[in-house]
Amino acid sequence: MTDFAGPAQSWSLVAFCSVVTLTLLLCVITGPDREDLDEFYTGYRSLSPLRNGLAIAGDYISAATVLTVGGIIALCGYDGVVLALSTLLSLLLLMFLLAEPLHHTGRFTMGDVLARRMPGRAVRITTCAVTLAALAPMMVVQLAGVGQLLAFVLGFSAGAMRTGCIVGAGTLMITYAAIGGMRGTALIQILKTVILLGSGLVVAALVLHTFNWSPQTLFRSAAHNSGAGPGYLRYGLQFTGGQHPALDMISTQCAIVLGGACLPHVTMRMYTAGSTRQVRRAMSWAVCAVALFIAVMTVVTVGATALIGARTIAAADPRGNTAYLLGARAAFGTDLSRAEGLLFTTVTTAIFLTLLASVASMTLACANSLAHDVLTRPGTPPPREMAQARLAALGVGLPVITLAVLAQHRSLQPLAIISFCLGASAIAPALLLSLFWRRYTPAGLLCTLIGGTLSVLILITGTNLVSGSPQSAFPHADFNWFPFTTTALVSVPAGFLCGVLGTALSGRRTGARERNHYEAIEAVVLAGPPHPHSG
């Protein structure tokens, strides 16, 4: 199934097993040693800015970034680079607009942030439901990606083997979240970021060396072998078959920029910093790490097109999800030496660890929200809440594993789009309006969360990702009625509009009361409490 040599496959299998053993050991060693909520949910906010920044970068450099965006860069050139830079822009939005207010108002979950402004069980339950709806689809995508990765690298094609890999990875993600807590999952993200950046820099250097250290020569060769000619280096290649390619691209960028900044497994990292200054420093490290990886990924995936051609990449996977691996393999030439084999094994291990770390963080975010916002009532003892959080990890993980097994042979891109669009259309408007609009009311908040979510779930069914094309989730059906590939261009305004209408319908008296309440906590939201996180 692959052209990887037998020794490379053997070393990859050994490396995967070693990584699993090491990460489990890290979770056991660094996990909570007593029933303390602060230790489980935030790791006592003891991570240094550098480590916290690498963990945040790890959340941003997910499998969707490495595999999906890398594939778009390889096959569509300029459009893929724009989407990769949109990921960086998303991180800058989080850094300059949301990071400090989230740190000031959040304790453990996003429900804490919204309930600080608008206390109430309905707000917490709805926030938890949106958190699960936003992260569960992405978890399914990542788990299914584990089976695809192992099948591609190790060369097997049996469906039972892929299913076994998915179940095994799902068991690991539950274990990481339940045993390691925040500190354990953070250390896995740090390990993944370091290995991914280190191996990627070496591969990128080899690719550039092949083209005499000339990026211009690299991109010209890629354009020649892409099948698109000069269009590879121009805007609009990705959506040429759509009705409105320019608007389609804008919609996708909007989903990535707003959605990436507000997904709950990313925002939860803001609660783990010890002070406002540490939040700023952590975000600075995260921006540097993500910017470096985007440069590395661009060189490697464009190098894949330049060295082996877009047709070979598409033959391995129609969406180019294996482009990063193919680019790394092509950089070493036809025959691998022992050193090159070990380095390629490091690359495949980094991708494998990326999948595991991303799913573990998402599982932890879902479990924390389910336990803290829904299952826990006032007066619940900390040991019981921790037990509920660990059981919640199991309760979230089992359905996700089942869905990943059932959906592994279909196109999973609609699920990834749902996650980003829900982040952009429901969570982003709720956070922005609750943190910065004084008259925002509880009814407006609920309308934002529910209306934004429903608009995404309804509109996504009409996109060509679900039906109407050979690469859609249901290729033999055609109920494609929505003119764009992603829903953000419509669902993001709908989310904000629902919040405004819900607030307007609440009445002036309610609006005035919420304005007074916001003014009472405005200093805390914008500048932080006098003694952060006391009590």
Secondary structure, DSSP 8 states (H G I E B T S, - for coil): -----HHHHHHHHHHHHHHHHHHHHHHHHHS-SSS-HHHHHHGGG---HHHHHHHHHHHHS-HIIIIIIHHHHHHHTHHHHHHHHHHHHHHHHIIIIIHHHHHHH-SSSHHHHHHHHS--HHHHHHHHHHHHHHHHHHHHHHHHHHHHHHHHHH----HHHHHHHHHHHHHHHHHIIIIIHHHHHHHHHHHHHHHHHHHHHHHHHHHHHHTTT-HHHHHHHHHHHSSSGGGGGSTTSTTTTSS-HHHHHHHHHHHHHHHHHH-HHHHGGGGG-SSHHHHHHHHHHHHHHHHHHHHHHHHHHHHHHHHH-HHHHHHH-TT-TTHHHHHHHHHT-SS--HHHHHHHHHHHHHHHHHHHHHHHHHHHHHHHHIIIIII--TT--HHHHHHHHHHHHHHHHHHHHHHHHHHTTS--HHHHHHHHHHIIIIIHHHHHHHHH-TT--HHHHHHHHHHHHHHHHHHHTTSTTTBSSTTSSBTT------SSSSSHHHHHHHHHHHHHHHHHHT-HHHHHHHHHHHHHHHHHHHH--SSTT--
